C-alpha cells in the first residue's frame, strides 16, 4: 500500500534548494548593501548606476546562498537532533548533500564572477568575505559567542556595496557594516533562546545555553542600542537628510517594540520579532534612505 506521504508531490530540486537556503531572508541584509551602494553613487557623481546595482544584488544573493548552504551542510547532524530543525531539507532527504554542495559551489562562483565584473578590489577582497561564512557554522562548536562571527559575516554587505561602486575603501561603510553586523548578531541572540534546552543537551554552544535566556535578551538589547548609535554616526558621517533621520526614528521604535514583545520568560512571540520586525527594519530604513538621497539630488 502506498503511504500518504509518498502521494504528496515533492518539490523539485531547485525549489527544495531555495527552501534550504531560505532565499527570502535576503531581505535582512540586502537593503543595507543598497543603502551603502546608493550613498556611494550619490557621493561619486549623483547618478544611479543600474548595472552596478544589479551586480551588487547578484553578489549579495550569491554569497548569502553559499553561506546558508554551507551552514546547512555542516550543521545537518545537529539539525537532526533538534525538533525545531529536524524538518530541514538535508535532514529529511529532500535535498542531498551532493546537491547542496553543487548549489553552494554554483553560488560562490556566481559571487566571485560578479565581484570580478565590478572592480579589481572587489575581486581581491571577495575571498575574505567568504571566510566568516564558512567559519560561522563551526563557531557553535568552539565558542559561546557564535553570534559575533555571524555579525562579522553580515557586516561585509554594506562594505562590499560601497566598494562595488567606488573601488575604494570607506570607513563610512565600515560604520554601517558594524551597525548591520551588531543588529543581526543581536536578533540572533534572541532567536537562539528557543533552542536552549536542545543546545545544552547536545553540547551546542551559545550565549543562551551558557548564560541563560535573561542574559541573552539583555545582550540583544545592548546590541540594538549600539546599532542605533552606529546608524546615527553613519547619518552624521554621510550628511544624511530629514528622511534618513525619520527612518532612524522608525528603526528605534521597531527595536523598542521588538524588545517589548520578547521577554526572558515569554518567548511566545519570538518568531514575530525575528521575521516580521527585523524584516520591516531593513525595508523601512532602505525606503527612507532612498527617498532621502532622491530628495538630496540622486538622479535615477
N, C-alpha and C positions, 0 to 999 in steps of 0.2 A: 504493500500500500504506500502511495506517495505521501510524504509528510506535507503538512500545511505550509511549512516554511519553504519547502522546495517549490511550491506552486507560486510563491511570491516572486515576481521578476526581480533579479538582482541588478544593481546599477552597472553600467558599463565601466570599463577600467578607468577611462578618463574622468567620468563623473565621480567614481569612488575615490580616485586620487585627489580630486579637488575637495572632496569632503574630508579626506585625510588631512590635508594641509589647511583646512578651514580658510579658503581663499577670501571669504567675505570679511575676515578680520583684518584685512589690509587697511580698513577704514581707521584703525587706531594710529598708525604711523604715517601713512601716505599723505594726509593733509599737511603735516608739518614739513615734509620734504618739499611740498608745493609752496608753502609759505616761504621757506628759505630760497627756493629757486626763483620765485616771482619777485622777492625782495632784491635778490641779486640782479635780476633783469632790470628792475626799476633803477637801481644804482648804476648799472652798466650803461644803458642807453635809453631807458624808459619804454622799451618795447617788449611785448611778449614774443618769445621765440618758440613757436609751437613745436617745431621739430625736436628741439632740445627738451621741451617739457614732455613730449611723448617718450623720448629715450629715458628720462628720469623715471617715468612711470614704469617702463619695462624693466629698468634696473631694480627698482624697489620691489616690484612684484616677483621678479626672478629671484632676487636674493632671499626674500621672505619665504617663497615657496621652497627653496632649497633648505633654508633653516628649519622650517616646520617638518619637512620630510625627514631630514636627518634626525631631528628631535624625536619623531615618532618611531623611527627605526631603532635608535639607541635605547629608547625607553619602553620598547614593546613588552619586555618581560615584567617591568614594574607596572605598566598599564594593565597587564593581565591579572595582577594581584589586587588591583584597586576596583571595587564595584562601580565607581563612578566612571572609570575609563575602560572597563572591560569590553565595552561595545565598540571600541575604536577599530578601524578597518584592518589594521595589521594584526590585531588580536583575533578578530572573527574570521580572518582569511579573505575578506572582501578585496583586499589588496595584498599581494605577495611582497615579500622583502625584495625580491628581484625587481618587480615593477616599481616599488617605492624608490629603490636606488636609481633606476632608469629615469624616473621623473625628477629626482633630485639632481642628477648629473645634467640632464637637459636644462633644468632651471639655472644651474650655476654657469653653464656655457652661455646661455642667453644673457645672464647678468654680465659676464666678462666681455662678451661681444658688444653689448650696449655701452659698457664703460669705455671700450676701445673706440667706439664711434664718437664719444663725447670729446675727450681730450687725453693727452698722454698722462697727465697727473691722475685722472680718474682711473685709468688702466693700471698705473703703478700702485695705487693705493687700494685697488679692488681686493687683492688677496688679504689685505689687512682687515677689511670688513668681514671677510668670510670666517676668520679665525674664531671670534667670540661666538659666532653662530654654531660652530661645532663644539666649542668648549662648554657652552651653557648646559646642554643636557647631561654632561658629566658632572656639572657643578654640585648637584644634589647628592653626589656620592662622596664628595670630599670637603664640602663646606656647608655651614649652616646658613650661608648668605648667597644662595644661587641667584637671588633677585638682583644682586649687584652685577653679576655677569650679564643677566638679561638686560639690565639698564644700559650697560656699556654697548651691547649689541644694538639696542634700539636708538642710541644716541647717534649712530652712524648715518641715519636717514637724512636729517637736516644738513649735516656737514657735507654729505655727498651731494645733496641737492644744490648747495651753494657752489661746490667745486665744479659740478657739471656745467654751470653757466659761465663762471669766470675763469676756471682753470687755476685759481689761486686760493691759498689757504685764507680762512676768515675766522677770526675769534668771535665775531658776532654770531656766526653759525654754530660755533662751539657752545656758546651760551644757550642757544636754542636747543642744540642737541642734548646738553645736560638736562635741560628742563624736560624734554621728552623722555629721556632715559630714567630720570628720577620719578617722573609721573607714572610710567609703565611699571617700573620696579615697585612703586608704592601700591598700585592696584593689584599687582600680582601677589603682594603680601596678603592682601585681603582674600584673594581667590584661593590661596594655598591653605587658608584656615579650614576649608571644608574637608581637607584630606588629613587632618591632624592625627586621627586615630590610626588610619591605614599607614601613614608615613612612619609613625612610631613603631608600629607592628612589623613593618618590612625594612626598617633601617634607613628610610629615605630622609635626608637632611633638609631642614627648612627652618626659618625663624619661628613659625607657629609650633612646629614639632619640638624645637629646642627650648623656646622661651614661653610658649603658650599663646593662646588667641589674644588676650588683652594686650600683651606686648606687641604682637604683630599689628593690631589695629592702631595702637598708639604710634608705632613706627610709620605706618601708612599715612597717618595724619601729618606727621613731621615731614615726610616726603612730599606730600601735596602742598604743604605750606612753603617748602623750599622751591617747588615747581613754580608756584605763583610768584615768588620773589624773583626767580630767574626770568620768567616771562616779562615781568616789569623791567628788569635790567635790559632784556633784549629790546623792548619797546623804546627805552631811552637811548640805547646804542644806535638804533636804526631811525630815530626821529619819527616814530610812529605817530599817526594822527588820531583823531577822536574815535573813529570806528574801531581801530585796533584796541584802544583803551576800553571801549564798550565791550569788545569781545573778552577782555580780561575780567571785566566785572561778571560777565556771564559764566566764565570758567570758574571763578572764585565761588559763585553761587552754586554751581554744579558740584564743586568739591564739598561745600557745606552740606548740600542735600545728600550726597553720597555717604558722608560720614554720619548723617542723621539716621539713615535707613539701615546702616550696618553697624551693629553694636557687638561688643565682645560676647554677650550672652544671647544674641539674637541674630543668626545668620540666615534667616528665612528669606530675606530679600537680597541675598548676596548676588545672585545672577542678574537681577535688575541693575545693581550698582556696577557690576563688571561689564555687562554687554551694553545696556541701554545708556547709562550715564556717561561711561567713558567713550562710547562711540559718538555720542552727542557732543562731547567736549571737543574732539578733533574737528568735526564738521562745522561746529559753531564758530570756533576760532578761525578756521580757514575762511569761512564765509565773510567774517568781519575783516580779516586781514586783506582779502582780495578786494572788498569794497573800499577799504582804506587806501590801498595802492591805486585803485582806479580813480578815486577822488583826487588823489595827490598827483595824478598825471600819467600813470601807467597806460600805455596805448595797446589796445587789443589788436 
